[in-house]
Amino acid sequence: DGGITQSPKYLFRKEGQNVTLSCEQNLNHDAMYWYRQDPGQGLRLIYYSQIVNDFQKGDIAEGYSVSREKKESFPLTVTSAQKNPTAFYLCASSMGTVSYEQYFGPGTRLTVT
Amino acid sequence: GDSVTQMEGPVTLSEEAFLTINCTYTATGYPSLFWYVQYPGEGLQLLLKATKADDKGSNKGFEATYRKETTSFHLEKGSVQVSDSAVYFCALSDTGNQFYFGTGTSLTVIP
C-alpha cells in the first residue's frame, strides 16, 4: 500500500537533547511538508520541500532543521533551541505544490521534559 | 494574503441530525479547496475537494460546493453518525507554494 509513515508514534526526550523525527513516503510525491499541531489548534507549517536537496522555511522554522537527500524521505530534527518542542508533528506529501491535495502521515507525538 | 476561516467549535449534535460547518476563504487567484478530517491521535485524512467554481466535492455522505461569489466552501451532511465525531479542517491551495488550513472545528455526535 502506498502511503506515508512516521516513526515513532510516541517519542520522549529530555530537555536539551536534539531529536529526529522520521518521515517516509512511497507515493512518488515531489513535495513534502512538516507541520506542528498543538492541542486544540490548527496546523502550523515548519518546513517544506519541493524537490530533493532543496527546502524552504515555513512559518515556525526556528529551532528546527530538515534534510531532503532522497525523494522519499524528509526527516525533521527538533533542536535544543526550540523553546516549546512538546507537540504533535505531522508530515505530509503532495504531487506538487500548486493545487494538489496533501496526504498526511499518522503523526508523532513528542514530549520533552 | 490567502487565508481560510471556519466556524468556531465545538459542535455537538444528536445522531441523524443535519450538519453544516461553515468555511470561507480569501485568495487572490483561483484556489483549490479541501476538507480534511482528523480522528483523535491520528493524522489528517482528505475528505473531499473541489478545484473550480461550482464544483461539488462529495464523500461518505459529506458534501461541499465551491461558491466563488460568496468565497465559501461549507461542509454538509444530511444525517450524522457517532462515527463522524472528529475535527474537521477546511483548507485551500492556490498558485503559491503553501496550503492554508483553517483552525479546525470539533464535532461530537451523541447517540
HADDOCK unambig.tbl for C-alpha pairs under 7 A between the chains (distance, minus, plus):
assign (segid A and resid 41 and name CA) (segid B and resid 103 and name CA) 5.97 0.50 0.50
assign (segid A and resid 42 and name CA) (segid B and resid 102 and name CA) 6.59 0.50 0.50
assign (segid A and resid 42 and name CA) (segid B and resid 103 and name CA) 4.23 0.50 0.50
assign (segid A and resid 42 and name CA) (segid B and resid 104 and name CA) 5.90 0.50 0.50
assign (segid A and resid 43 and name CA) (segid B and resid 101 and name CA) 6.76 0.50 0.50
assign (segid A and resid 90 and name CA) (segid B and resid 43 and name CA) 6.65 0.50 0.50
assign (segid A and resid 97 and name CA) (segid B and resid 97 and name CA) 5.29 0.50 0.50
assign (segid A and resid 97 and name CA) (segid B and resid 98 and name CA) 6.68 0.50 0.50
assign (segid A and resid 98 and name CA) (segid B and resid 93 and name CA) 6.54 0.50 0.50
assign (segid A and resid 98 and name CA) (segid B and resid 94 and name CA) 5.97 0.50 0.50
assign (segid A and resid 98 and name CA) (segid B and resid 95 and name CA) 5.26 0.50 0.50
assign (segid A and resid 98 and name CA) (segid B and resid 96 and name CA) 6.45 0.50 0.50
assign (segid A and resid 98 and name CA) (segid B and resid 97 and name CA) 6.41 0.50 0.50
assign (segid A and resid 99 and name CA) (segid B and resid 31 and name CA) 6.71 0.50 0.50
assign (segid A and resid 99 and name CA) (segid B and resid 32 and name CA) 5.39 0.50 0.50
assign (segid A and resid 99 and name CA) (segid B and resid 93 and name CA) 4.85 0.50 0.50
assign (segid A and resid 99 and name CA) (segid B and resid 94 and name CA) 5.49 0.50 0.50
assign (segid A and resid 99 and name CA) (segid B and resid 95 and name CA) 6.87 0.50 0.50
assign (segid A and resid 104 and name CA) (segid B and resid 43 and name CA) 5.78 0.50 0.50
assign (segid A and resid 104 and name CA) (segid B and resid 44 and name CA) 5.70 0.50 0.50
assign (segid A and resid 104 and name CA) (segid B and resid 45 and name CA) 6.72 0.50 0.50
assign (segid A and resid 105 and name CA) (segid B and resid 43 and name CA) 5.61 0.50 0.50
assign (segid A and resid 106 and name CA) (segid B and resid 42 and name CA) 5.07 0.50 0.50
assign (segid A and resid 106 and name CA) (segid B and resid 43 and name CA) 4.28 0.50 0.50
assign (segid A and resid 107 and name CA) (segid B and resid 42 and name CA) 6.33 0.50 0.50
assign (segid A and resid 107 and name CA) (segid B and resid 43 and name CA) 5.53 0.50 0.50
